Amino acid sequence: CAPYYYAPVSTSISSFPPIWQPASILPNDTNAMNKWAAISPNVPTNIQPKGTITGNFTNVTYNATDADCWWTYHQCVTPKLAGLPMDISSVPEPKTLGYGFDDGPNCSHNAFYDYLTSQKQKATMYYIGSNVLDWPLEAQRAITDGHEVCVHTWSHRYMTSFSSPDAFAELYYSQFLPMQAIKLVTGVTPTCWRPPYGDVDDRIRAIANALGLRTILWKYDSSDWKVGTAGVTEATVDQNYQSFIDAANNGTFDTVGAIMLTHELNNYTMSEAIKWYPSIRAAFNYVVPVGVALNKSQPYAESTPTQPSFSQCR
């Protein structure tokens, strides 16, 4: 896999931060500056950045009252700052899986997307802005195939570590306006995002909300992205999938559906998704993109493309 020439990206590359580097507002980007000036009064100044962009929170002192609703601290999903919507960590429809994959678009995802197409299966794809510019045709395929696309930040760092203007840049350059990554490549402006590693607090939520992005998290983790680290093996991932399927078969999701964290990260994670898909499909009555499970038929700022309502998938 190697990044390739694609005229709309190549001729606009100077309008973006360096690919895969933590984002900041570019010094001559008046549109970004004006947008940040407009939303910054609604971003709390009493919530400080936490840790490092690589997730080192060793020196962080944090009050046990969890006043910031910091997900990394204890998976808080109900903001404590007035006016912010609750995070989406499950779906309301019973026996339903809000199906999706982080960290795309992957340069070698065609076999995986071919499989999803063969199963008539749509999913929510959480795309990294830098990946979208590296693999633009792969990003376009998601829209062509009817998947829902959400933002997964510019550089996939821990969001609560950023200053507020830089956290804004991580979202802005991935999502917003005609010259930003996802819009430039796919023609759509997402209205959903997922924080890398789930790392979000009310300061980051306020920035995302001001950009029209709803926050999507999860309650179940396949740990497919951790294989080879922290003692996680392929057997661990298989057990996590099996436990999730067992929970579905044992009635855990009979009243409220689920979201599980899985990835388009590499050939292994995509192969795991293919391997476990028949069992997932058998365990749930409905396997749909998160937006469909939320009855959000207009997933983008634009009027098209649309998604079916949940009732149309029944």
VEXFIPA-806028 format. One record per atom (N, C-alpha, C): z negated, y negated, x negated. Coordinates in steps of 0.001 Angstrom, whole numbers, padded with zeros to 6 digits, always signed. Last residue first. Layout:
# VEXFIPA-806028
ZYX...
This chain:
# VEXFIPA-806028
-008598+003777+036612-009376+004865+037215-008451+005995+037639-007323+001569+035805-007398+002674+034842-008117+003890+035414-007623-000283+037755-006274+000221+037533-006242+001380+036548-010282-000981+037480-009903-000146+038626-008500+000419+038471-010193-002678+035271-010805-001347+035137-010360-000438+036273-006905-004159+034983-008312-004173+035385-008876-002770+035248-004836-004248+032029-005131-003795+033390-006600-004030+033713-004237-007335+030264-004724-005960+030303-004871-005534+031755-001431-009395+029216-002634-009114+029975-003045-007655+029781-000146-011514+026543-000127-010349+027435-001469-010167+028137-000420-014457+028627+000116-013119+028383-000069-012784+026903-001747-016835+028541-001700-016129+029828-001136-014717+029707-003965-017297+025712-002660-017385+026373-002671-016569+027672-006398-016431+024903-006322-017789+025419-004994-018021+026132-006745-013003+026076-006406-014028+025092-006408-015410+025737-007171-011174+028096-008010-011085+026903-007788-012186+025879-007365-010904+031261-006698-011876+030395-007503-011975+029105-009007-009062+032434-007577-008758+032413-006779-009754+031585-011843-007741+032113-011258-008971+031584-009764-008735+031414-013585-005701+032827-012687-006266+033826-012121-007614+033400-014847-004458+030801-015494-005666+031313-014683-006332+032413-013059-002506+030171-014345-002076+030724-015135-003249+031290-011120-004163+029019-010831-003479+030284-012130-003045+030951-012454-004936+026664-012073-005930+027663-011762-005316+029011-012646-002495+025301-013856-003150+025796-013517-004164+026876-010231+000006+026324-010653-001139+025510-011873-001824+026124-011527+003262+027388-010686+002072+027563-011099+000997+026562-012022+006112+028930-012012+005630+027552-011011+004483+027517-013895+007671+031446-012929+006616+031112-013124+006205+029661-015603+009814+031443-014627+009714+032528-013516+008729+032188-016231+011587+028430-016285+010357+029214-015242+010402+030332-015686+014038+027245-017076+013703+027543-017212+012486+028449-012977+014197+026723-013545+015145+027668-014951+014741+028111-012697+012231+024786-011977+012078+026068-012553+013013+027128-014197+013323+022722-014589+012039+023326-013969+011912+024711-012625+015553+022177-014001+015731+022649-014537+014466+023297-010213+014348+021301-010229+015235+022479-011640+015439+023039-011187+012746+019012-010705+012146+020258-010705+013120+021438-011892+013806+016596-012906+013796+017638-012408+013263+018976-009552+013539+015056-010205+014843+015187-011145+014886+016387-009072+010779+015144-008117+011714+015750-008784+013062+016011-011300+009875+013736-011075+009431+015108-010119+010371+015834-010839+011082+011258-012010+011449+012046-011834+011062+013506-008580+009638+010484-008463+011081+010727-009646+011595+011542-009740+007127+010125-008740+007301+011178-008538+008778+011503-011426+007635+007985-012005+007193+009254-011016+007366+010408-009483+008485+006010-010564+009356+006462-011099+008908+007824-007840+006299+005593-007265+007500+006198-008343+008456+006699-009804+003404+006627-009043+004201+005659-008564+005480+006333-010639+001779+008836-010843+001362+007453-009951+002094+006459-010973+001591+011476-009593+001774+011018-009553+001542+009505-014042+002978+012762-013265+002116+011884-011832+002584+011679-016748+002536+015147-015818+003360+014384-014813+002437+013702-019526+002348+017100-018887+001732+015947-018053+002759+015193-019326+002570+020618-019657+003222+019351-018871+002545+018229-020653+001691+023700-019759+001269+022624-020244+001951+021354-020901+002911+027120-021286+002831+025707-020209+002176+024867-022182+002412+030534-021335+002996+029509-021753+002623+028102-024740+003356+032740-024167+002289+031918-023381+002934+030784-025163+005763+034060-025342+004508+034798-024750+003312+034058-024581+007843+032347-024236+008014+033759-024392+006731+034565-025045+008204+029680-024177+007090+030082-023773+007171+031559-026630+010451+029445-027114+009185+028907-026319+008000+029426-025859+013010+030241-026146+012017+031263-026614+010670+030767-025010+014833+028409-026365+014999+028926-026793+013888+029893-022550+013997+027522-022604+015200+028363-023969+015413+028994-023347+011816+025964-022487+011610+027129-022567+012798+028082-024815+013170+024012-025482+012182+024868-024667+011920+026131-022766+014652+022821-023853+015341+023521-024583+014398+024461-021354+012549+021649-020725+013338+022708-021771+014107+023505-023279+011776+019769-022789+010815+020755-022151+011538+021941-023480+014076+018251-024659+013595+018973-024266+012609+020068-020883+014169+017154-021339+015227+018059-022546+014782+018877-020860+011856+015542-019905+012008+016649-020422+013031+017655-022928+012626+013803-023057+011419+014622-022093+011442+015799-021829+014883+012602-023028+015028+013426-023237+013811+014318-019710+013706+011217-019428+014697+012261-020636+014871+013179-021232+012155+009431-020362+011503+010411-020033+012463+011553-022469+014167+007931-023269+013188+008660-022447+012543+009770-020274+015376+006749-021061+016148+007720-021953+015228+008546-019543+013427+004954-018647+013693+006084-019369+014500+007158-022650+011667+004262-021560+012586+003947-020637+012723+005150-024834+009337+002908-024004+009667+004075-022826+010519+003624-026348+008379+000806-026550+009752+001237-025751+010171+002447-025404+005838+000248-026704+005984+000915-026923+007388+001476-021935+006750+000405-023004+005815+000051-024261+006176+000827-020135+008541+001361-020196+008398-000086-021233+007403-000554-019495+006778+004311-019369+008046+003596-019308+007810+002090-019634+004548+005927-020659+004700+004890-020484+005950+004027-017889+004531+008016-017635+003585+006936-018578+003774+005751-018970+006233+009887-017766+006669+009164-017481+005787+007958-021147+005841+011513-021367+005772+010057-020148+006237+009267-021057+005626+014217-020563+006873+013642-020896+006989+012163-023525+004261+016150-022784+004081+014908-022347+005442+014384-024280+002503+019128-024123+003798+018458-023191+003609+017271-024215+000029+020188-025525+000683+020144-025481+002017+019396-022597-003073+019263-022581-001650+019589-024011-001154+019623-020939-006145+019974-021663-005313+019023-021559-003851+019443-019180-009074+020406-019208-007654+020754-019889-006877+019633-019262-012279+021698-019728-011419+020612-019857-009979+021090-016465-014322+022548-017640-013565+022969-017974-012532+021887-015251-017445+021644-015330-016039+021249-016608-015406+021785-014801-020177+021716-014328-019351+022828-014366-017874+022550-015976-021655+019811-014574-021317+019580-014011-020396+020666-018556-021695+020696-017809-022951+020758-016322-022749+020494-019275-019085+020054-019156-019468+021459-018349-020748+021613-019423-019251+017252-018429-018384+017893-018198-018797+019337-021600-021031+017015-020287-021367+016452-019198-020550+017129-023620-019576+018264-023259-020896+018785-021891-021325+018269-023823-017311+016639-023351-017173+018020-022891-018516+018583-024932-018491+014383-023561-017969+014307-022992-017784+015708-027441-019138+015471-026613-020171+014828-025158-019726+014788-028471-016710+016351-028078-017707+017343-027278-018864+016743-026808-014208+014283-027999-014818+014885-027528-015955+015787-025491-011210+012911-025313-012416+013716-026680-012913+014153-024041-008549+011675-024937-009604+011188-024666-010924+011902-022619-006269+012023-023449-006713+013138-024299-007921+012804-020904-005882+009958-022232-005283+009820-023161-005658+010977-019116-008691+011097-019225-007594+010137-020679-007169+009961-019112-009397+014566-019613-009759+013242-019638-008561+012313-016254-009549+016519-017348-008680+016105-017813-009113+014721-014950-011373+019333-015123-011154+017896-016254-010165+017679-012549-012749+021631-013660-011851+021318-013748-011707+019806-010218-013905+022238-011409-014511+022839-012639-013627+022611-007301-014562+020166-008358-013719+020720-009520-014523+021292-004235-015665+020792-005506-016223+020334-006631-015408+020937-001036-014411+019699-002146-014476+020646-003382-015057+019973+000949-014036+017834+001247-014911+018960+000127-015019+019975+000646-012664+015467+000809-011885+016704+001159-012728+017917+000589-014581+013370+001286-013302+013206+001595-012634+014534-000808-016847+014313+000449-016991+013579+001259-015705+013593-003131-015691+015427-002175-016403+016271-000809-016509+015590-004330-014667+013095-003959-013764+014191-002938-014425+015103-004447-017120+011356-003882-015821+010998-003425-014988+012187-003191-020331+012504-004236-019455+011990-003777-018005+012063-001432-022119+013639-001256-021813+012224-002400-020977+011663-002128-022496+016358-000885-021798+016005-000771-021403+014534-005700-021740+016831-004545-022617+016704-003300-021899+016169-007880-019314+015334-007655-020497+016164-006370-021234+015824-008677-016946+013789-008370-016938+015217-007566-018117+015721-009219-017208+011076-008768-015913+011595-008144-016043+012970-010136-019724+010709-008881-019365+010029-008386-017980+010417-012520-019627+012320-011417-020529+012621-010103-020069+011989-014306-017847+011063-013750-017551+012381-012481-018354+012645-014786-019018+008600-014545-017570+008665-013926-017170+010002-015439-021652+009336-014153-021379+008683-013797-019901+008737-018047-021268+010374-016970-021756+011237-015612-021413+010639-019262-020625+007967-019213-019622+009031-018136-019993+010050-018985-023118+006706-018268-021969+006167-018195-020832+007186-020651-024778+008294-019217-025066+008179-018416-023876+007637-023193-023335+007933-022528-023417+009236-021046-023794+009122-023248-021080+005123-023549-022374+005736-022790-022456+007057-023760-017512+005464-022913-018686+005259-023587-019965+005755-025306-015390+006211-025515-015934+004864-024765-017247+004651-024510-014401+008616-025693-015268+008625-025977-015863+007250-022275-012756+007974-022074-014085+008532-023317-014965+008475-021277-010997+005257-022420-011141+006169-022465-012581+006684-017651-010754+005304-018942-010914+004636-020043-011024+005700-014813-010655+005892-015720-009532+006131-016976-009607+005266-013120-012817+005826-013312-012075+004577-014306-010925+004683-012733-013762+008495-011710-013939+007480-011870-012974+006311-013598-011764+011447-013782-012787+010409-012671-012778+009368-012484-010276+013427-013523-009636+012606-013754-010454+011338-011350-010767+016760-011551-011309+015414-012679-010551+014716-009351-008368+018624-010476-009293+018474-010596-009713+017009-006882-007136+020761-007198-007583+019408-008332-008601+019456-006079-004241+022567-006761-005528+022593-007143-005894+021163-002817-002691+022630-004229-002719+022284-004781-004136+022448-000083-002430+023074-000957-002707+024212-002441-002656+023924+001786-002220+021113+001286-000966+021679+000309-001175+022825+002102-004900+020425+003230-004167+021003+002763-002896+021706-000396-005373+019248-000020-006076+020482+001112-005335+021178-000222-003652+017035-001326-003529+017984-000980-004192+019316+001984-004589+015607+002084-003322+016332+000967-003183+017361+001097-006859+014325+001983-007009+015487+002057-005717+016292-000293-005676+012217-001026-006419+013251-000175-006577+014510+001862-004660+010793+000889-003720+011341+000054-004404+012428+003031-007004+009992+003768-006158+010940+002851-005111+011563+001044-008064+008190+001370-008717+009464+002112-007832+010461-000963-007526+006045-000218-006494+006785+000205-007035+008159-002107-009857+004991-001580-008842+004072-000651-007863+004788-002904-011182+007291-001892-011811+006436-001316-010831+005427-004747-009302+008250-003610-009683+009095-002518-010337+008252-006659-009272+006237-005811-008093+006438-004574-008439+007265-007804-011778+006678-007110-011520+005413-006213-010298+005516-008984-011398+009250-007902-012359+009040-007126-012104+007766-009489-008228+010612-009888-009160+009571-008717-010087+009273-009810-007203+013999-008950-007460+012843-009532-008527+011910-010563-004721+015970-011260-005865+015397-010632-006158+014044-009097-003531+018836-008961-003560+017385-009572-004857+016852-009696-001412+021468-009947-002755+020965-009925-002697+019444-007052+000701+022787-008359+000465+022173-008496-001019+021838-005352+003167+024783-005485+001815+024251-006909+001630+023725-003425+006074+024913-004759+005520+024732-004703+004119+024122-001500+008028+025207-001525+006893+026148-002883+006184+026112-001288+009765+023176-002338+010051+024152-002415+008994+025253+000630+008592+021648+000940+009906+022230-000075+010294+023299-000779+006329+020790+000347+006180+021717+000668+007507+022396-002553+007534+019016-003068+006845+020197-001967+006673+021248-000647+008471+017128-001484+009412+017886-002033+008749+019142+000348+006071+016148+001258+007008+016809+000465+007996+017665-001952+005122+014956-001454+004425+016146-000433+005284+016894-002056+007030+012856-003163+006885+013796-002696+006209+015081+000326+006506+011528+000074+007852+012068-001042+007812+013104-000034+003770+010786+001007+004168+011734+000769+005546+012332-001820+002697+008947-002342+003116+010254-001286+003682+011196-001865+001747+006345-001353+003099+006592-001748+003611+007974-003000-000759+006259-001597-000637+005850-001009+000732+006162-004885-001716+009106-004789-000933+007887-003325-000693+007550-005898-004870+010372-004991-003724+010422-004927-003032+009069-009251-003432+010696-007813-003385+010576-007242-004777+010334-012004-003380+011151-011506-003537+009774-010005-003405+009622-012936-001125+013873-013097-002280+012995-012179-002213+011783-011985-000083+017088-012000+000205+015655-012030-001085+014842-012948+001329+020342-012393+000354+019422-012657+000685+017969-013750+001634+023781-013198+002291+022593-012619+001248+021647-016256+001988+025752-015481+000851+025263-014991+001179+023869-016447+004686+027874-016540+004288+026477-015650+003076+026244-018279+005520+030762-017142+004814+030179-017430+004477+028729-020237+006218+032590-019409+007275+031976-018139+006710+031347-020161+003071+034397-020757+004373+034036-019728+005326+033421-019566-000164+033082-019052+000927+033898-019649+002268+033459-020509-002057+031259-021225-001840+032520-020780-000619+033310-021024-001220+027809-020130-001647+028892-020755-001270+030232-022906-002734+025129-022539-001585+025955-021593-002103+027026-023102-005105+023939-023390-003944+023094-023194-002637+023840-022356-008347+023890-021900-007128+024552-022151-005965+023597-024899-010889+024013-023931-010071+023297-023548-008857+024139-025168-013381+026547-025683-012171+025920-024570-011455+025173-024213-016797+025857-024138-015548+026625-024715-014381+025838-026249-019680+025489-025414-018668+024835-025380-017402+025682-028025-021411+026696-026604-021622+026905-025691-020621+026246-030684-021563+024330-030178-021779+025689-028669-021986+025689-031398-019020+022115-030905-020388+022225-030246-020565+023586-031778-016385+022140-032926-017198+022520-032573-018672+022591-029594-013768+023253-029872-014990+022500-031083-015742+023042-029924-010525+023055-030133-011536+024087-030528-012834+023409-029880-008718+021041-028585-009031+021652-028704-010058+022775-031338-007553+018068-031456-008475+019202-030067-008823+019729-031767-005697+015987-030702-005489+016956-030874-006328+018230-033672-006682+014176-034000-005560+015072-033037-005444+016252-032167-007930+012014-033622-007751+011974-034059-006627+012898-029526-008195+012675-029843-007380+011507-031339-007068+011435-029647-010044+014784-029339-008632+015053-029733-007740+013886-031888-012431+015525-031111-011939+014381-030892-010441+014549-033032-014526+017133-032299-013382+017684-031330-012835+016645-034678-016376+016008-033237-016618+015860-032387-015553+016544-037258-015474+016290-036869-016663+017044-035371-016921+017012-038869-013169+015760-037403-013111+015837-036847-014276+016650-041503-012900+015223-041150-013282+016599-039647-013258+016829-041762-012471+012524-041659-011298+013391-041366-011639+014844-039791-014515+010402-040923-014383+011309-040705-013244+012292-038820-013758+007135-038406-013948+008521-039569-013639+009441-037598-014365+004006-038835-014315+004785-038492-014658+006223-035557-012798+001699-035605-013488+002989-036967-013280+003628-035033-011435-000607-035902-012603-000700-036002-013389+000600-033285-009372+000250-034547-009073-000426-035517-010242-000387-030872-009154+001441-031886-009936+002155-033268-009785+001513-027647-008945+000707-028934-008813+000024-029941-009743+000697-025037-009119+001678-026069-008458+002466-027368-008190+001741-023144-010575+000429-023035-009119+000281-024169-008381+000979-023886-013165+000806-022699-012717+001529-022477-011218+001405-027511-013092+001164-026266-013328+000435-025086-012778+001224-030079-014616+003231-029567-013660+002268-028277-014086+001607-029272-016853+005782-030137-015742+005392-029429-014861+004353-029417-020336+006742-028705-019148+006255-029681-018117+005699-031716-021392+009387-031183-021463+008028-030363-020219+007686-031956-023245+012153-031768-021855+011738-031048-021873+010403-031910-025885+012834-033218-025333+012450-033148-023853+012077-029548-026675+013810-029792-026984+012400-031127-026418+011912-027259-025115+016059-028641-025431+015672-028774-025656+014168-024469-026752+017263-024901-025683+016362-026305-026011+015860-023467-028870+018615-024038-027786+019417-024525-026611+018576-022314-030547+016744-023538-030996+017414-024212-029904+018245-019949-029056+015965-021165-028999+015147-022412-029547+015839-017643-029423+017426-018576-028384+017864-019906-028418+017127-016307-031608+016269-016497-031560+017717-017560-030554+018128-016176-031002+013578-016929-032193+014002-017228-032155+015493-014451-028807+013718-015839-028621+013309-016705-029815+013727-012115-030137+014503-012693-029105+015366-014154-028880+015006-011703-031788+012297-011942-032381+013616-012571-031376+014574-011279-029878+010295-012376-030843+010182-012727-031445+011538-008978-028620+011251-010225-027873+011117-011417-028813+011043-007195-030800+011131-007431-030097+012389-008747-029323+012351-007184-031502+008435-007820-032419+009400-008062-031751+010745-007371-030159+005613-007136-029610+006944-007855-030460+007986-007809-030659+002982-006829-031514+003670-006550-031064+005095-009739-028761+002166-010015-030197+002028-009037-031107+002757-010576-026125+004441-009707-026642+003389-009784-028167+003348-013701-024733+004903-012714-025634+005484-011885-026249+004347-013847-021470+003426-014407-022804+003619-013314-023648+004260-014402-017931+003184-013670-019095+003671-014529-020359+003649-014353-015700+000451-015121-016337+001520-014498-017677+001903-011171-014115-000041-012266-014919-000571-013055-015528+000598-009069-012858+001179-010215-012032+000797-011312-012804+000068-006822-015401+000302-007031-014128+000987-008168-013362+000328-007958-018751+000276-007452-017600-000481-007805-016287+000224-007392-020320+003529-008195-020071+002324-007578-018913+001540-004130-021602+004490-005255-020692+004630-006133-020716+003383-001858-022974+004012-002680-023459+005120-003939-022633+005321-000382-021654+002175-001209-022753+001680-002105-023339+002761+001158-019910+003679-000022-019384+003001-000935-020487+002494+003478-020249+005050+002297-020961+005559+001039-020651+004771+005451-018669+004069+005722-020107+004087+004523-020926+004547+004327-016147+004424+004593-016630+003068+004821-018137+003037+004218-015862+007239+003000-015891+006427+003273-016561+005092+006927-015937+008022+005947-016855+008636+004644-016963+007855+008099-013887+006195+008375-015320+006098+007324-016209+006768+006580-011669+004243+006857-011880+005666+006927-013384+005844+006345-009419+001621+006857-010715+002067+007120-010687+003565+003262-007512+001413+004704-007693+001333+005089-009068+001865+000677-005682-000305+001102-006780+000571+002581-007077+000358+000886-002148-000564+000920-003432-001260+001302-004513-000263+000000+001198-000833+000000+000000+000000+000000-001254-000871
